[in-house]
Amino acid sequence: MKKTVVWGVTAGAAAAAIVALMYRRKDGTRLADGLMDSARDMGSRLMEYGNQIKDRLLHNVKGPNGEAVYLDMYDRQFYEDEMGRRVYLEND
């Protein structure tokens, strides 16, 4: 009996959410349109942050054993050793 009530409440909430998303406003837009715009904005911001992080990785510089070299917030070059510690490279 309790499972039936829980499933009924869940189905009712899902139906109400679908109706709310598909409801047309007076200006002809839907609530779902705003959610899609928000999702697109969030996606573009995540892409921008990903590109910033990718730019911090130096692709043409390798550590002594072929490790990936990164920049810290002070633009110092470092790689991580097998223990996970940062080893900073000397700038000539």
Helices and strands as residue ranges (DSSP letters): H 2-22, H 31-56, E 57-62, E 68-71, E 77-80, E 86-88
